[in-house]
C-alpha cells in the first residue's frame, strides 16, 4: 500500500538533521527505511501560497498542509540553530 503525500511528508520530517550533508547512499538508505523512496518532496513556496489562499493543495488538506509547512519551518530553524552553535 502506498503512502499519501501527507504521510510521506510526515516521514520526511523524521530524517536526521544532517540528512543534507550525508552521502547520497546514506540518504537513500534513510529514505528507504522511511518508505519514501518515491517521494518527490514538497514545494514549500507553493504550499505557503495555498495556505494563504485558505485552500488545500500538494495532495493535502489545508490542515495537513499547515502541519507539514510548520514542521519543515521548525526543522529548518533547528538545523540553523545547530549550525550556529557549531560556528
N, C-alpha and C positions, 0 to 999 in steps of 0.2 A: 504494500500500500504506500503510495507516495504522499509526501507531506505537503501541506498547503504553503503558500508564500509566507503566511504569518508564522507557521511552525518552523520553517526554515530560517526566517529572520531571527526568531527567538533562539534557535540553536546557534546561530552565528554569534549571538551576544555572549555565548559561553566560551568562545575562543579565548586562548590566553592573551593577555595584554601585549605580549611581544610577538604576536602572530605575524605582523607585517615585516619583522626583522628575521624571521625564520627562513630556512632553506625551503624552496618550493616542495621538495619531497615531504618535509615535515608538515608544511601547510596542507598538503594533500592528505596525509595521514590523519591530521586533526579533523579535516572536513569529512573524511571517510568515517571516522569514529562518531561524528555528529550526525551523519546521514545526510549531508548537504552537498555532496559532490556535484549535483546538477543544479545547484542554486546559482543564479546569475547576479545576486546581490540586489541592493535596493538603491534607487536614485533618491537620495535624501532631499535634494532640492525640489524634485517633483513631488515627493511625499509632503514636504512642507507647504507646497502650493495647494495641494488637495486639502490639507488641514485648514489652511487659511480660507479656502472656499467652503469649508464645512461639509466636505464630501469624502467618501472613501475612495480608494484608488490603489494601484500597485497590487491588486489582488487581495485587498484587505478592507475591512470596515473602517469607518472613521476612528472608532475607539481603538482598534488594533493598530492602526497607523500611528496614532498618537503615542501609544505604548512603545512601539518599536522606535520611533524617532527619539522619544525621551530616553530610551535605553541606549541608543547609539550616542546621543549627546553626552550622557553620563559616562559612557565608556571612553569617549574621546577626551573628556575632561580629566578622567583618571589617568589615562595614558600621558597626557600633557603634564599632570602633576608629578607623575613618576619620573618623567624626563627631566623636569626642572629640579627635582630632588637630587638627581644624579649629577647635575651640572655644577 
